[in-house]
Amino acid sequence: MARPHGAVPPDGSLTLGRLLLALDGTLVTLVEAPEGLDQPVSTVALLDADDLLLGVGRAARAAELALLVGVDSEQATAWLATLGTRTPIAILMKLPDADLVRRAAAGGIAVVAVDPHARWERIYNLIGRVLDQSRTGSPESMASGTAGDLFALAQAVADRTGGLVSIEDADSHVLAYSSSDEQADTLRRLSILGREGPPEMLDWLRQWGVFGALRSRTEVVSVAERVDLGLRPRIAIGIREPGAATYLGTLWLQQGAAVMPDDAGAVITGAAAVAARIIARSAAVPSVHGEQVQRLLGLRGEVIDVPYLASALALPVDGPVAVVGFGGRDVADAGTVLTGSYLPALTLHASAFRTDSVTAAAGDRVYVLFPRTDAGAATLQWARVTVAAAQHRFGVRVRGVVAESRAGLGAVAGLRQDVDRVLDAAQREGAHIDAVSTVEQSRTPVLLAEIVGLLADNPDLIDPRVAQLREYDLAHDSALVPSVRAYLDAFGDVRTAAGELHVHPNTLRYRLRRTRELTGLDLGDQSTRLVVALALRV
């Protein structure tokens, strides 16, 4: 009966702790982890009592997770004694006793108790799914930039709505779910455990046409509370194949401790679109979608065949298109955008706005592509809400840049490059670029930042008298540099510049004279003013 599951390569490693979080307390409970939860796990074997008695193959012996099916604690304890130095990282079994836990802990083996009502095939399949998603986590998983992880999606929806989420396939098998708490009702608990709900509950759902509506309708379906059946309020929506009407499954949102927010329906509508892409891709080659989006955006070199990529991604070739890029607000924020659960939330937020949106990440930036969309008021407002939510919910300061074209998908790579130019420029001239702006609105500060960048890379182009002025300021704390810059920024208006510096105009006049005496700079000359103004920005 031993069945090993495929290994995850080192670059896609999954820790024991993350695996247990994905499985959730409804299914499993950690009893002991003597070596901690940060150990990488990549293989799982399903073993029964005969396997323990008669022995198993090499692959099963090397598995890092051992699922002990129909094995009691006495049998498991005896088996551990035969393993020698090659032991699993963790064993999962039902009703482990204290003696087994002590023996396992002494050998450095974690013990995970499985709910007695859980079906082993459900546990094995869920673990396999988590391992598979970890293996294809770059670039497909949401942790790396796109929507590849159903568990992350379920948790993102739960965090956004305050409810409990489960995602099922077309045969009502649970594919993923958010973490549970005491608010989980009977139907949710039994579904996660792999058991059918009470017959009277299922009959009531069929009687009211809930299952039929989910398969035949595209809108959100509401299910009222039935206290007598242990059924809490929930809403659901069918998951359909991108660009087709094929039913792939259902996304359920059960009400938690608080009433669902008014936009819960819109949230799960967007989430269903994301789930559809994940499910459809998992049936093909999981890594292809993320690579295709990156190629379309020009993140993997020259874009060769736009029509092919459009067809593969189910996107229209023609019509307006918008690209929204997000990066750190300034130098101090660079590298923080792609942390935590920000990306799952962003992907969900984008799909709620446009169900045909696609996302991709590169380094510390993330890009959202909206087909059939321009950089109008609605897109800008979406970007503003996204930036504000990043700060409020995740403590991440991001900047959003919107680029648009009416030339169709063929223009997408160029739009992404334009977005990057603005994000790059904001690292130097952030004070002159709004937190959310369009490429057109940012032309001047972008060009200025690029000119200043060229000067920084070519110090021989900087007037040495400016360096002399800076050195004098450092030695004498004379504030000549800020005085000259304020004077130039005020177009030579002494009173305005003095006001910005909070000094008397005569004080500023003295500093300007002193500057000329020390360096010979004639700030009355237009060319000198231009050269000095640029040099002072380096």
C-alpha positions as CSV (number, residue, x, y, z in Angstrom):
1,M,0.0,0.0,0.0
2,A,3.0,2.3,0.4
3,R,2.7,5.3,-2.1
4,P,5.4,7.9,-2.2
5,H,4.6,11.3,-3.5
6,G,7.0,13.3,-5.8
7,A,9.8,15.3,-4.3
8,V,9.9,19.1,-4.2
9,P,13.2,20.5,-5.4
10,P,15.3,22.5,-2.9
11,D,14.3,25.9,-4.4
12,G,10.6,25.1,-3.8
13,S,11.0,23.6,-0.3
14,L,8.0,23.5,2.0
15,T,8.4,23.5,5.8
16,L,6.6,21.3,8.2
17,G,5.1,24.3,9.8
18,R,3.7,25.7,6.6
19,L,2.3,22.4,5.7
20,L,0.4,22.1,9.0
21,L,-1.0,25.6,8.5
22,A,-2.3,24.6,5.1
23,L,-3.9,21.5,6.5
24,D,-5.6,23.5,9.4
25,G,-6.6,22.5,12.9
26,T,-9.8,20.9,11.5
27,L,-7.8,18.0,10.1
28,V,-4.6,17.8,12.2
29,T,-3.1,18.8,15.5
30,L,0.6,19.1,16.2
31,V,1.4,17.0,19.3
32,E,5.2,17.2,19.4
33,A,7.9,18.7,17.1
34,P,11.3,18.1,18.9
35,E,13.3,19.6,15.9
36,G,11.0,22.5,15.3
37,L,8.7,23.4,12.4
38,D,11.3,24.9,10.0
39,Q,12.4,21.5,8.6
40,P,11.8,21.2,4.8
41,V,9.5,18.4,3.7
42,S,9.1,17.2,0.1
43,T,7.9,13.6,0.1
44,V,5.1,11.7,1.7
45,A,4.3,8.0,2.0
46,L,1.0,6.3,2.9
47,L,1.8,3.3,5.1
48,D,-0.5,0.7,6.6
49,A,0.1,-2.0,9.2
50,D,1.3,-4.6,6.6
51,D,3.8,-2.1,5.3
52,L,5.2,-1.6,8.8
53,L,5.4,-5.4,9.3
54,L,6.7,-6.5,5.9
55,G,8.8,-3.5,4.9
56,V,8.4,-1.0,2.1
57,G,10.4,0.1,-0.9
58,R,13.3,2.6,-0.9
59,A,11.2,5.6,-1.9
60,A,8.7,5.1,0.9
61,R,11.5,4.5,3.4
62,A,13.0,7.8,2.4
63,A,9.8,9.8,2.7
64,E,9.9,12.7,5.1
65,L,6.3,12.4,6.0
66,A,4.8,9.1,7.0
67,L,1.0,8.7,7.1
68,L,0.2,5.7,9.3
69,V,-3.1,4.4,8.1
70,G,-5.0,1.9,10.4
71,V,-1.9,1.7,12.6
72,D,-2.2,1.8,16.4
73,S,0.3,3.3,18.7
74,E,1.8,0.0,19.7
75,Q,2.5,-1.0,16.1
76,A,3.9,2.5,15.3
77,T,6.2,2.4,18.4
78,A,7.5,-1.0,17.3
79,W,8.1,0.3,13.8
80,L,10.1,3.3,15.0
81,A,12.5,1.0,16.8
82,T,13.4,-0.7,13.5
83,L,14.2,2.5,11.5
84,G,17.8,3.1,12.7
85,T,19.2,6.5,11.7
86,R,17.0,7.0,8.7
87,T,13.7,8.3,10.2
88,P,10.9,10.5,8.8
89,I,10.7,14.1,9.8
90,A,7.1,13.6,11.0
91,I,4.5,10.9,11.4
92,L,0.8,11.5,11.0
93,M,-1.7,9.1,12.6
94,K,-4.9,9.0,14.5
95,L,-5.0,8.8,18.3
96,P,-1.2,8.5,19.1
97,D,-0.7,7.6,22.7
98,A,1.8,9.2,25.1
99,D,4.3,6.4,24.9
100,L,4.5,6.7,21.1
101,V,4.9,10.5,21.4
102,R,7.8,10.1,23.8
103,R,9.5,7.5,21.7
104,A,9.2,9.6,18.5
105,A,10.4,12.8,20.2
106,A,13.4,11.0,21.5
107,G,14.3,10.1,17.9
108,G,13.7,13.7,16.7
109,I,10.5,12.8,15.0
110,A,7.5,15.1,15.0
111,V,4.1,13.6,15.8
112,V,0.9,15.0,14.2
113,A,-2.5,13.8,15.3
114,V,-5.1,13.4,12.6
115,D,-8.8,13.9,13.4
116,P,-10.4,10.5,13.9
117,H,-13.2,11.4,11.5
118,A,-10.9,12.5,8.7
119,R,-10.6,10.3,5.6
120,W,-7.0,9.3,4.8
121,E,-7.4,9.8,1.1
122,R,-8.4,13.4,1.8
123,I,-5.3,13.9,4.0
124,Y,-3.0,12.3,1.4
125,N,-4.5,14.3,-1.5
126,L,-4.3,17.6,0.3
127,I,-0.7,17.0,1.3
128,G,0.1,16.1,-2.3
129,R,-1.6,19.3,-3.5
130,V,0.3,21.5,-1.1
131,L,3.6,19.8,-2.1
132,D,2.8,20.2,-5.8
133,Q,2.0,23.9,-5.4
134,S,5.2,24.4,-3.5
135,R,7.1,22.6,-6.3
136,T,5.6,25.0,-8.9
137,G,5.7,28.0,-6.6
138,S,8.0,30.0,-8.8
139,P,6.6,31.7,-10.6
140,E,3.1,30.3,-10.3
141,S,2.4,30.4,-6.6
142,M,0.9,33.5,-5.1
143,A,3.8,33.7,-2.7
144,S,6.0,34.5,-5.6
145,G,3.9,36.9,-7.6
146,T,0.9,35.3,-9.2
147,A,-2.2,33.3,-8.4
148,G,-0.9,29.7,-8.0
149,D,-1.9,28.7,-4.5
150,L,-5.5,27.9,-3.7
151,F,-4.8,27.9,0.0
152,A,-3.3,31.4,-0.2
153,L,-6.3,32.5,-2.2
154,A,-8.7,31.0,0.3
155,Q,-6.9,32.7,3.2
156,A,-6.8,36.0,1.4
157,V,-10.6,36.0,0.9
158,A,-11.1,35.0,4.5
159,D,-8.9,37.8,5.7
160,R,-10.7,40.3,3.5
161,T,-14.2,39.3,4.5
162,G,-13.9,37.9,8.0
163,G,-15.5,34.6,7.0
164,L,-14.4,31.0,6.4
165,V,-13.6,30.0,2.9
166,S,-13.5,26.6,1.2
167,I,-12.9,25.8,-2.5
168,E,-14.3,22.7,-4.0
169,D,-13.9,21.0,-7.4
170,A,-16.8,20.0,-9.7
171,D,-17.3,16.8,-7.7
172,S,-17.5,18.7,-4.3
173,H,-14.1,17.5,-3.2
174,V,-12.4,20.2,-1.1
175,L,-9.3,21.6,-2.9
176,A,-8.3,24.2,-0.3
177,Y,-9.7,26.2,2.6
178,S,-8.8,29.0,5.0
179,S,-8.0,28.5,8.6
180,S,-11.0,27.5,10.8
181,D,-12.1,28.6,14.2
182,E,-15.0,28.0,16.5
183,Q,-17.4,29.6,14.0
184,A,-17.0,26.7,11.5
185,D,-20.4,25.0,11.2
186,T,-21.1,21.3,10.7
187,L,-21.1,21.3,6.9
188,R,-17.7,23.0,6.7
189,R,-16.1,20.7,9.3
190,L,-17.4,17.6,7.6
191,S,-16.5,18.8,4.1
192,I,-12.9,19.4,5.2
193,L,-12.7,16.0,6.9
194,G,-13.8,14.4,3.7
195,R,-17.2,13.3,5.0
196,E,-20.7,14.1,3.6
197,G,-22.8,16.6,5.5
198,P,-25.9,15.4,7.3
199,P,-28.5,14.0,4.8
200,E,-31.2,16.5,6.0
201,M,-28.8,19.4,5.4
202,L,-27.9,18.2,1.9
203,D,-31.5,17.5,1.1
204,W,-32.4,21.1,2.1
205,L,-29.7,22.5,-0.1
206,R,-30.9,20.5,-3.0
207,Q,-34.5,21.4,-2.3
208,W,-33.7,25.1,-2.5
209,G,-31.8,24.6,-5.7
210,V,-28.4,25.7,-4.3
211,F,-26.3,23.1,-6.1
212,G,-28.2,23.6,-9.4
213,A,-27.8,27.4,-9.2
214,L,-24.1,27.1,-8.6
215,R,-23.7,25.0,-11.7
216,S,-25.9,27.0,-14.0
217,R,-25.6,30.6,-12.9
218,T,-22.7,33.0,-12.9
219,E,-23.9,35.2,-10.0
220,V,-23.4,34.8,-6.3
221,V,-25.8,32.4,-4.5
222,S,-26.9,33.1,-0.9
223,V,-27.7,30.3,1.6
224,A,-29.8,31.4,4.6
225,E,-29.0,30.2,8.1
226,R,-30.6,27.1,9.5
227,V,-30.0,26.9,13.2
228,D,-31.9,23.6,13.4
229,L,-29.5,22.0,10.9
230,G,-26.3,23.6,12.3
231,L,-26.0,25.6,9.1
232,R,-24.6,29.2,9.3
233,P,-25.2,31.9,6.7
234,R,-23.0,31.6,3.6
235,I,-22.6,32.7,0.1
236,A,-21.1,30.9,-2.9
237,I,-20.3,31.2,-6.5
238,G,-19.5,28.7,-9.2
239,I,-16.0,28.6,-10.6
240,R,-15.9,28.5,-14.4
241,E,-13.1,27.9,-16.9
242,P,-11.6,31.1,-18.2
243,G,-13.2,32.1,-21.4
244,A,-15.7,29.2,-21.3
245,A,-18.8,28.1,-19.4
246,T,-17.3,24.9,-18.1
247,Y,-18.1,24.4,-14.4
248,L,-14.9,23.7,-12.4
249,G,-16.1,23.9,-8.8
250,T,-17.5,26.2,-6.1
251,L,-16.1,28.8,-3.8
252,W,-17.9,28.9,-0.5
253,L,-17.8,31.8,2.0
254,Q,-19.3,31.0,5.4
255,Q,-20.1,33.9,7.7
256,G,-17.7,34.1,10.7
257,A,-18.2,36.0,14.0
258,A,-19.3,39.2,12.2
259,V,-21.7,39.9,9.5
260,M,-20.2,39.7,6.0
261,P,-19.1,43.1,4.5
262,D,-21.4,44.6,1.8
263,D,-18.8,43.8,-0.9
264,A,-18.4,40.2,0.0
265,G,-20.2,39.1,-3.2
266,A,-17.8,41.2,-5.3
267,V,-14.8,39.7,-3.4
268,I,-15.7,36.1,-4.1
269,T,-16.6,36.9,-7.7
270,G,-13.1,38.1,-8.2
271,A,-11.7,35.2,-6.2
272,A,-13.6,32.7,-8.3
273,A,-11.9,34.1,-11.4
274,V,-8.5,33.6,-9.8
275,A,-9.5,30.1,-8.6
276,A,-10.6,29.2,-12.2
277,R,-7.2,30.1,-13.5
278,I,-5.4,28.1,-10.8
279,I,-7.5,25.0,-11.4
280,A,-7.3,25.2,-15.2
281,R,-3.5,25.6,-15.0
282,S,-3.1,22.7,-12.6
283,A,-4.7,20.5,-15.1
284,A,-2.1,21.5,-17.7
285,V,1.5,22.6,-16.9
286,P,1.4,24.7,-13.7
287,S,4.5,26.8,-14.6
288,V,3.4,27.9,-18.0
289,H,1.0,30.6,-17.1
290,G,3.3,32.7,-15.0
291,E,6.0,32.5,-17.7
292,Q,3.6,33.5,-20.3
293,V,2.5,36.6,-18.4
294,Q,6.1,37.5,-17.8
295,R,6.9,37.1,-21.5
296,L,4.0,39.3,-22.4
297,L,5.2,42.0,-20.1
298,G,8.7,41.8,-21.6
299,L,10.2,40.4,-18.4
300,R,11.9,37.5,-20.2
301,G,13.4,39.3,-23.2
302,E,11.9,40.4,-26.4
303,V,8.2,39.6,-26.9
304,I,8.1,37.3,-30.0
305,D,4.5,36.1,-30.6
306,V,1.9,38.3,-29.0
307,P,-1.1,36.5,-30.7
308,Y,0.1,33.1,-29.3
309,L,0.5,34.6,-25.8
310,A,-2.9,36.2,-26.0
311,S,-4.5,33.0,-27.0
312,A,-2.8,31.0,-24.3
313,L,-3.8,33.6,-21.6
314,A,-7.4,34.0,-23.1
315,L,-6.8,37.7,-23.5
316,P,-8.0,39.9,-26.5
317,V,-5.1,41.0,-28.8
318,D,-6.7,44.3,-29.7
319,G,-8.3,47.2,-27.8
320,P,-7.1,49.4,-25.0
321,V,-4.9,47.9,-22.4
322,A,-3.6,49.2,-19.0
323,V,-0.6,48.1,-17.0
324,V,-0.3,49.0,-13.3
325,G,3.0,48.6,-11.6
326,F,3.7,48.7,-7.9
327,G,7.0,49.3,-6.2
328,G,8.5,50.7,-3.0
329,R,7.5,54.3,-2.2
330,D,11.1,55.3,-1.9
331,V,14.6,53.9,-1.4
332,A,13.9,52.8,2.1
333,D,10.8,50.8,1.0
334,A,12.5,49.1,-1.9
335,G,12.3,45.3,-1.6
336,T,9.4,45.2,0.8
337,V,6.5,45.0,-1.7
338,L,6.6,41.3,-2.2
339,T,6.5,40.2,1.4
340,G,3.8,38.6,3.6
341,S,0.3,38.1,2.2
342,Y,0.3,41.3,0.1
343,L,0.4,39.5,-3.2
344,P,-2.5,37.2,-2.7
345,A,-4.6,40.2,-1.6
346,L,-3.5,42.2,-4.6
347,T,-4.3,39.4,-7.0
348,L,-7.7,39.0,-5.4
349,H,-8.3,42.8,-5.5
350,A,-7.3,43.0,-9.2
351,S,-9.7,40.1,-10.1
352,A,-12.5,41.8,-8.3
353,F,-12.0,44.9,-10.5
354,R,-11.5,42.9,-13.7
355,T,-11.9,39.2,-13.8
356,D,-9.6,38.9,-16.8
357,S,-6.7,40.6,-15.1
358,V,-3.4,38.8,-14.9
359,T,-0.4,39.5,-12.5
360,A,3.3,38.9,-12.6
361,A,6.2,39.8,-10.3
362,A,9.8,40.7,-10.9
363,G,12.2,41.4,-8.1
364,D,10.5,43.8,-5.7
365,R,7.8,44.9,-8.1
366,V,4.5,43.5,-9.2
367,Y,2.5,44.3,-12.3
368,V,-1.2,43.9,-13.1
369,L,-2.4,43.8,-16.7
370,F,-5.9,44.9,-17.4
371,P,-7.1,44.1,-21.0
372,R,-9.9,46.2,-22.5
373,T,-9.1,48.9,-19.9
374,D,-7.6,52.4,-20.1
375,A,-6.0,54.7,-17.5
376,G,-9.3,56.4,-16.8
377,A,-10.7,57.4,-13.4
378,A,-11.8,53.9,-12.5
379,T,-8.4,52.4,-13.0
380,L,-6.7,55.2,-11.1
381,Q,-9.1,54.9,-8.3
382,W,-8.5,51.2,-8.1
383,A,-4.7,51.8,-7.9
384,R,-5.3,54.4,-5.1
385,V,-7.4,52.0,-3.1
386,T,-4.7,49.3,-3.6
387,V,-1.9,51.6,-2.4
388,A,-4.0,52.7,0.6
389,A,-4.9,49.1,1.5
390,A,-1.2,48.1,1.3
391,Q,-0.4,50.7,3.9
392,H,-3.4,50.1,6.1
393,R,-3.6,46.3,6.1
394,F,0.0,45.2,5.5
395,G,2.1,48.2,6.7
396,V,3.7,48.3,3.2
397,R,4.4,51.7,1.6
398,V,4.0,51.2,-2.2
399,R,3.7,53.5,-5.2
400,G,1.4,52.8,-8.1
401,V,2.0,53.8,-11.7
402,V,-0.6,53.4,-14.5
403,A,0.3,53.2,-18.2
404,E,-2.2,52.8,-21.0
405,S,-2.3,52.2,-24.8
406,R,-4.9,51.6,-27.4
407,A,-2.5,49.5,-29.5
408,G,-3.5,46.3,-27.8
409,L,-1.4,43.6,-26.2
410,G,1.6,44.3,-28.5
411,A,2.1,47.5,-26.5
412,V,2.2,45.8,-23.1
413,A,6.0,45.3,-22.8
414,G,6.6,49.0,-23.7
415,L,4.0,50.0,-21.1
416,R,5.8,47.9,-18.4
417,Q,9.0,49.6,-19.3
418,D,7.4,53.0,-19.0
419,V,6.0,52.0,-15.6
420,D,9.5,50.9,-14.5
421,R,11.0,54.3,-15.6
422,V,8.6,56.1,-13.3
423,L,9.2,53.7,-10.4
424,D,13.0,54.1,-10.9
425,A,12.7,57.8,-11.1
426,A,10.7,57.9,-7.9
427,Q,13.7,56.6,-6.0
428,R,15.4,60.0,-6.8
429,E,12.5,62.4,-7.3
430,G,9.8,60.8,-5.2
431,A,8.8,64.2,-3.8
432,H,7.7,65.2,-7.3
433,I,5.8,62.1,-8.2
434,D,2.4,61.3,-6.6
435,A,1.9,58.0,-4.8
436,V,-0.4,57.0,-7.6
437,S,0.2,58.6,-11.0
438,T,0.1,57.9,-14.7
439,V,3.1,57.7,-16.9
440,E,2.0,60.9,-18.7
441,Q,1.7,62.8,-15.4
442,S,5.2,61.8,-14.5
443,R,7.1,62.8,-17.6
444,T,9.0,65.8,-16.2
445,P,10.2,64.2,-12.9
446,V,11.2,61.0,-14.8
447,L,13.3,62.9,-17.3
448,L,14.8,65.0,-14.5
449,A,15.6,61.9,-12.4
450,E,17.3,60.2,-15.4
451,I,19.4,63.3,-16.1
452,V,20.5,63.4,-12.5
453,G,21.2,59.7,-12.7
454,L,23.5,60.2,-15.6
455,L,25.3,62.9,-13.7
456,A,25.7,60.6,-10.7
457,D,27.2,58.0,-13.0
458,N,29.5,60.5,-14.6
459,P,30.9,62.7,-11.9
460,D,33.2,64.4,-14.4
461,L,30.1,66.2,-15.7
462,I,29.5,67.9,-12.3
463,D,30.9,71.4,-11.8
464,P,33.8,71.0,-9.3
465,R,32.8,74.3,-7.7
466,V,29.6,72.6,-6.4
467,A,31.7,69.9,-4.7
468,Q,33.8,72.8,-3.2
469,L,30.7,74.4,-1.9
470,R,29.6,71.1,-0.2
471,E,33.0,70.6,1.4
472,Y,32.9,74.1,2.8
473,D,29.4,73.5,4.3
474,L,30.6,70.3,5.9
475,A,33.5,72.0,7.5
476,H,31.7,75.2,8.6
477,D,28.0,74.3,8.9
478,S,27.3,77.4,6.8
479,A,24.1,76.2,5.0
480,L,25.3,77.6,1.7
481,V,24.2,74.5,-0.3
482,P,20.5,74.6,0.9
483,S,20.5,78.4,0.4
484,V,21.6,78.2,-3.2
485,R,19.2,75.4,-3.9
486,A,16.2,77.3,-2.4
487,Y,17.2,80.4,-4.4
488,L,17.3,78.4,-7.6
489,D,14.1,76.6,-6.9
490,A,12.4,80.0,-6.3
491,F,13.6,81.2,-9.8
492,G,15.8,83.8,-8.2
493,D,13.1,85.3,-5.9
494,V,15.1,86.0,-2.7
495,R,12.0,86.7,-0.5
496,T,10.3,83.4,-1.5
497,A,13.5,81.4,-1.0
498,A,14.2,83.1,2.4
499,G,10.7,82.2,3.5
500,E,11.3,78.5,2.6
501,L,14.5,78.6,4.6
502,H,12.9,80.5,7.5
503,V,15.6,83.2,7.4
504,H,15.7,86.9,6.8
505,P,16.1,87.9,3.1
506,N,19.3,89.7,4.0
507,T,20.7,86.5,5.5
508,L,20.1,84.8,2.2
509,R,21.7,87.6,0.2
510,Y,24.8,87.3,2.4
511,R,25.0,83.6,1.8
512,L,24.7,84.0,-1.9
513,R,27.5,86.6,-1.9
514,R,29.6,84.3,0.2
515,T,29.0,81.5,-2.3
516,R,30.3,83.6,-5.2
517,E,33.3,84.8,-3.1
518,L,34.3,81.2,-2.3
519,T,33.6,79.5,-5.6
520,G,33.3,82.1,-8.3
521,L,29.8,80.8,-9.2
522,D,27.7,83.6,-10.9
523,L,24.1,82.7,-10.1
524,G,23.0,85.6,-12.2
525,D,24.0,83.6,-15.3
526,Q,21.3,81.3,-16.8
527,S,23.7,78.6,-17.9
528,T,25.4,78.5,-14.5
529,R,22.1,78.3,-12.7
530,L,21.0,75.3,-14.8
531,V,24.3,73.5,-14.3
532,V,24.4,74.1,-10.5
533,A,20.7,73.2,-10.1
534,L,21.2,69.8,-11.7
535,A,24.5,69.2,-9.8
536,L,22.8,69.9,-6.5
537,R,20.3,67.1,-7.1
538,V,23.0,64.5,-7.3
